[in-house]
């Protein structure tokens, strides 16, 4: 059984100023998706247009690539995600951030391992930029269809191209675009040649024969909170996949919580923590003669008391009420030297840090931008430092 190794990350952005010399498509990595990629939109993050308009625009962009005649398919999940940070967390997310990133309009982040792309996130930077959907009404901004088409080209593995045809039309993967431009939503011959070269010519995963379909964890939904210390997991069988294993860990790729070979289509993991920590799932399998894997992340259930201290309010995985939030915890048994840390990263304390007395405290000055906030309740018990974790979504 092969174990997961650290993955590689690349970030590629679409800029707003047109420059560059002529060259055809290139790939930024030798890695490929094993058949297709499903992405999930953070609908609450969408700016300037409705979530349904943004979803329709993204699906239009996906259709351009799906109709290119390559053995690769892109799909938009019908679900939702609260992802608003760039993270290899098992969810290929698309979200809008009220921030700027230099001249970038949007940026794609991709992770891969052993020549297999395992996740991509797309960020639309709407700090100071305006996005539109459709084909009319744009003024001083950018159409989601065209920006998404470019970024999805990065998702499939293509780098920037400075291809310009005889009529002066640039490739969708051209590194820059202008305001209200609608050219990127229609692929050039260079873009089509690129994805066909990466995945081969044939039907995409949306129909026909297509490439092998990999197993995927289907329940519980990625990003959700588990129901307790016992949780049933289900998955799709995939095409020609064998030797399935499920790992659950406290860190990405970890297996400290659960590890078992799989048969059938479901298994119940027991003895899981109920302290609100992040839990990372890795579904390993052999397909096309090579070990591959699918990932998902969850939030552990939070129980009232386990004999150690636990944050009881707000509920783990919930959204905070504003820039000021009261936190409460259980007293525990023989616990002393309590501290509460709130951070923008797991274990961080950049947002709040204070020693505790009593059973509640109000943290002020918290961000209201929808980011993930990580809480760590430190304490000494049985002569050793211990901690309880919980994650929240900042108020927006």
C-alpha positions in Angstrom: 0.0 0.0 0.0 1.6 3.3 -1.1 1.3 6.2 1.2 0.6 9.8 0.3 3.6 12.0 -0.1 3.7 15.8 0.0 2.0 17.2 -3.1 3.2 19.9 -5.5 1.4 23.2 -5.8 1.4 25.8 -8.7 -0.5 29.1 -9.0 -1.2 30.7 -12.3 -3.1 34.0 -12.8 -5.0 35.8 -15.5 -3.9 39.4 -15.8 -5.5 42.6 -17.0 -2.8 44.1 -19.2 -2.1 42.5 -22.6 1.5 41.8 -23.3 3.6 38.8 -24.5 5.3 37.2 -27.5 3.8 34.6 -29.9 4.0 30.9 -28.9 1.6 28.0 -28.8 0.1 26.1 -25.9 2.3 24.5 -23.2 1.5 22.3 -20.1 2.7 23.6 -16.7 3.0 20.0 -15.4 3.2 16.4 -16.6 0.4 15.6 -14.2 -3.2 14.9 -15.5 -6.6 14.4 -14.0 -7.6 10.7 -14.0 -10.6 11.2 -16.3 -12.2 14.4 -15.1 -12.6 17.1 -12.5 -15.6 18.1 -10.5 -15.6 21.6 -8.9 -17.8 23.2 -6.3 -18.8 26.8 -6.2 -18.9 28.8 -2.9 -22.3 30.3 -3.7 -22.3 32.7 -0.7 -19.1 34.2 -1.9 -20.4 35.3 -5.3 -20.2 39.0 -5.9 -21.9 41.4 -8.3 -24.2 38.7 -9.8 -26.5 36.0 -8.3 -25.1 32.6 -7.4 -27.3 31.0 -10.0 -26.0 33.4 -12.7 -22.4 32.7 -11.7 -23.0 28.9 -11.7 -24.6 29.1 -15.2 -21.6 31.2 -16.4 -19.1 28.6 -15.1 -21.0 25.8 -16.7 -20.9 27.7 -20.0 -17.1 27.9 -19.6 -16.9 24.2 -18.8 -18.9 23.3 -21.8 -16.4 25.0 -24.1 -13.7 22.6 -22.8 -16.0 19.6 -22.7 -16.9 20.1 -26.3 -13.2 20.2 -27.4 -13.2 16.5 -28.3 -10.8 15.4 -25.6 -11.0 12.5 -23.2 -11.5 14.8 -20.2 -14.6 16.3 -18.6 -15.2 19.2 -16.3 -18.3 19.3 -14.1 -19.8 21.7 -11.6 -21.2 20.1 -8.4 -24.8 20.9 -7.5 -23.7 21.3 -3.9 -22.1 24.1 -2.0 -18.9 24.8 -0.1 -17.8 27.4 2.4 -14.2 27.2 1.1 -12.7 30.7 0.9 -9.0 29.9 1.5 -6.5 28.3 -0.9 -6.0 24.9 0.6 -5.4 21.2 -0.5 -8.5 20.2 1.5 -10.1 17.6 -0.8 -12.6 20.1 -2.4 -11.8 21.7 -5.8 -13.4 25.0 -5.0 -14.4 28.1 -7.0 -14.8 31.2 -4.8 -14.8 35.0 -4.9 -12.5 36.9 -2.6 -13.1 40.6 -1.7 -9.3 41.1 -2.1 -6.9 42.1 -4.8 -3.9 40.2 -6.1 -1.9 42.7 -8.1 -3.0 42.8 -11.7 -4.6 39.3 -11.5 -8.3 39.0 -12.3 -8.4 35.4 -11.1 -5.9 32.7 -10.1 -5.9 29.0 -10.3 -4.1 26.8 -7.7 -3.4 23.2 -8.5 -2.0 20.3 -6.5 -0.7 17.0 -7.9 1.2 13.9 -6.8 2.8 11.1 -8.9 1.7 12.8 -12.1 -2.0 12.9 -11.0 -3.7 16.3 -10.4 -5.7 15.8 -7.3 -7.2 19.2 -6.7 -7.6 22.7 -8.1 -9.0 25.9 -6.6 -10.0 29.0 -8.6 -10.1 32.4 -6.9 -11.9 35.4 -8.5 -10.4 38.6 -7.1 -13.3 41.0 -6.8 -11.5 43.5 -4.5 -11.8 46.6 -6.8 -13.1 44.5 -9.7 -16.6 43.9 -11.0 -17.9 40.7 -12.6 -20.8 40.2 -14.9 -22.6 37.2 -16.4 -24.1 36.6 -19.8 -23.3 38.6 -22.9 -24.5 42.1 -22.3 -24.5 44.8 -19.7 -20.8 44.7 -18.9 -19.2 48.0 -18.0 -15.7 48.4 -16.6 -15.6 44.7 -15.5 -15.2 41.1 -16.7 -17.5 38.4 -17.8 -17.4 35.3 -15.6 -17.8 33.0 -18.6 -14.5 34.3 -20.2 -12.5 34.4 -17.0 -13.7 31.0 -16.0 -12.9 29.5 -19.4 -9.3 30.7 -19.0 -8.9 29.5 -15.4 -10.4 26.1 -16.3 -7.7 25.7 -18.9 -5.3 25.9 -16.1 -7.4 23.4 -14.1 -7.0 20.8 -17.0 -3.2 21.4 -17.0 -2.5 24.1 -19.6 -0.2 27.0 -19.0 -0.4 30.4 -20.7 -0.2 30.7 -24.5 0.6 33.8 -26.6 -1.1 32.2 -29.7 -2.8 34.8 -32.0 -4.5 33.6 -35.2 -4.5 35.2 -38.6 -7.5 37.3 -37.6 -5.8 38.6 -34.5 -7.9 36.4 -32.2 -5.9 35.3 -29.1 -6.1 31.8 -27.5 -8.3 31.4 -24.4 -5.1 30.7 -22.6 -3.6 34.0 -23.5 -2.2 35.5 -20.3 -4.2 38.8 -20.3 -7.6 40.1 -21.3 -9.4 43.4 -21.6 -12.5 44.6 -19.8 -15.8 43.1 -21.1 -13.9 40.9 -23.6 -16.0 37.9 -24.7 -13.3 36.1 -26.8 -12.1 33.6 -24.1 -15.4 31.7 -23.9 -14.8 30.3 -27.5 -11.7 28.1 -27.7 -9.1 28.7 -30.3 -7.5 25.9 -32.4 -4.5 26.3 -30.1 -6.6 25.6 -26.9 -8.3 22.6 -28.5 -5.0 21.2 -29.7 -3.7 21.6 -26.2 -6.3 19.7 -24.3 -6.4 17.0 -26.9 -2.7 16.6 -26.7 -2.9 16.3 -22.9 -5.8 13.8 -22.7 -6.2 12.3 -26.2 -8.9 12.7 -28.7 -12.3 11.1 -28.0 -15.5 11.6 -26.0 -15.2 13.5 -22.7 -16.5 12.0 -19.4 -19.9 13.6 -20.0 -20.8 10.9 -22.5 -19.5 8.1 -24.7 -16.6 6.0 -23.7 -14.2 8.6 -22.3 -11.4 8.0 -19.9 -11.5 5.9 -16.7 -13.8 7.2 -14.0 -12.0 7.2 -10.6 -13.7 6.3 -7.3 -15.0 9.2 -5.3 -16.2 9.6 -1.7 -19.9 10.5 -2.0 -21.1 10.5 1.6 -20.8 12.3 3.8 -20.6 15.4 1.6 -17.1 16.8 1.4 -16.8 19.8 3.7 -19.6 18.7 6.1 -19.6 18.0 9.8 -19.6 14.3 10.9 -22.5 13.0 13.0 -20.5 11.5 15.9 -17.7 9.2 16.8 -19.1 6.6 14.4 -19.6 7.6 10.7 -20.6 5.7 7.6 -18.6 6.5 4.4 -19.7 5.6 0.9 -18.0 5.9 -2.5 -18.5 5.3 -6.1 -16.8 2.2 -7.6 -15.1 3.9 -10.5 -14.1 2.1 -13.6 -11.6 -0.7 -13.3 -10.4 0.4 -9.9 -9.1 -2.1 -7.3 -7.4 -2.3 -3.9 -9.4 0.4 -2.3 -8.3 1.8 1.1 -9.8 4.5 3.3 -7.5 6.6 5.5 -8.8 9.2 8.0 -6.3 11.5 9.6 -5.8 14.7 11.7 -3.6 16.0 8.9 -3.8 15.9 5.1 -2.9 12.4 4.0 -2.9 11.1 7.6 -4.1 7.8 8.8 -3.9 8.2 12.6 -7.7 8.0 13.0 -8.7 5.1 10.7 -7.2 2.9 8.1 -8.8 -0.1 6.4 -9.0 -1.9 3.1 -12.4 -1.6 1.4 -15.0 -4.0 -0.2 -18.4 -3.1 -1.4 -19.4 0.6 -1.4 -19.6 1.6 2.3 -17.8 1.3 5.6 -18.4 2.6 9.1 -15.4 4.2 10.8 -15.6 4.1 14.6 -13.7 5.7 17.4 -13.5 9.1 15.6 -12.8 12.2 17.7 -15.7 14.5 18.6 -13.8 17.7 19.3 -14.6 19.7 16.1 -11.1 19.2 14.6 -10.6 19.0 10.8 -10.6 15.3 9.6 -8.9 14.5 6.3 -10.1 11.5 4.2 -8.0 9.8 1.5 -9.5 7.1 -0.7 -6.6 5.2 -2.2 -7.1 2.9 -5.2 -5.3 1.3 -8.1 -6.4 2.3 -11.6 -4.7 2.0 -15.0 -1.9 0.2 -13.2 -1.0 3.0 -10.8 -1.8 4.0 -7.2 -4.1 7.0 -7.2 -6.3 8.7 -4.6 -9.3 11.0 -4.0 -9.5 13.3 -1.0 -12.2 15.0 1.1 -12.1 17.0 4.3 -14.7 17.1 7.1 -15.2 18.7 10.6 -15.4 16.2 13.5 -18.6 16.2 15.5 -18.4 18.2 18.7 -19.8 16.5 21.9 -20.6 18.2 25.2 -17.7 16.8 27.2 -15.2 14.0 26.9 -13.4 14.4 30.2 -11.2 17.1 28.7 -12.0 20.7 27.9 -14.1 21.3 24.8 -15.4 24.4 23.1 -19.2 24.2 23.3 -20.4 27.5 21.8 -20.5 28.5 19.0 -21.0 25.1 17.5 -18.0 23.8 15.7 -18.4 24.4 11.9 -20.9 27.2 12.3 -20.6 30.8 11.1 -19.7 33.5 13.7 -22.2 36.2 14.4 -20.0 39.2 13.7 -16.7 40.9 14.6 -17.5 40.1 18.2 -18.1 36.6 19.3 -18.6 34.9 22.7 -16.9 31.5 23.2 -17.8 29.0 25.9 -16.2 25.8 27.0 -16.6 22.8 29.4 -14.8 22.9 32.7 -13.0 19.6 32.2 -11.5 17.7 35.1 -8.4 19.1 36.8 -7.6 21.3 33.8 -5.6 24.5 34.4 -3.8 27.3 32.5 -6.5 27.7 29.9 -5.8 29.8 26.7 -7.9 30.5 23.7 -6.1 31.1 20.3 -8.0 32.1 17.2 -6.1 32.1 13.9 -6.3 32.3 10.1 -4.4 29.0 9.9 -4.7 25.8 11.9 -3.0 26.4 15.3 -2.7 30.1 14.6 -3.2 33.0 17.0 -3.0 36.0 14.7 -6.6 37.0 15.4 -7.0 36.5 19.2 -4.9 35.1 22.1 -5.9 35.3 25.8 -5.6 33.4 29.0 -9.0 32.3 30.3 -10.9 32.3 33.6 -14.5 31.2 34.2 -16.3 29.5 31.3 -16.7 32.2 28.6 -14.9 35.0 26.9 -15.8 37.5 24.1 -13.3 37.9 21.3 -13.4 41.2 19.5 -12.0 42.6 16.3 -12.6 39.4 14.3 -12.6 39.5 10.5 -15.9 39.6 8.7 -14.8 38.4 5.3 -16.1 34.8 5.4 -12.7 33.2 5.9 -12.1 30.0 7.9 -11.2 30.7 11.5 -9.3 28.1 13.5 -9.8 27.9 17.3 -7.4 26.2 19.7 -8.3 25.8 23.3 -5.1 25.1 25.2 -5.0 23.7 28.8 -2.8 21.6 31.1 -4.3 18.3 32.3 -2.7 15.3 33.9 0.6 17.3 33.9 0.8 17.9 30.2 -0.3 20.6 27.7 -3.3 19.5 25.6 -5.6 21.2 23.3 -9.1 21.0 21.7 -9.7 22.4 18.2 -12.7 23.7 16.3 -13.2 25.6 13.0 -15.6 28.3 12.1 -16.6 30.5 9.2 -16.1 34.3 9.8 -19.2 36.4 9.5 -19.6 38.1 6.1 
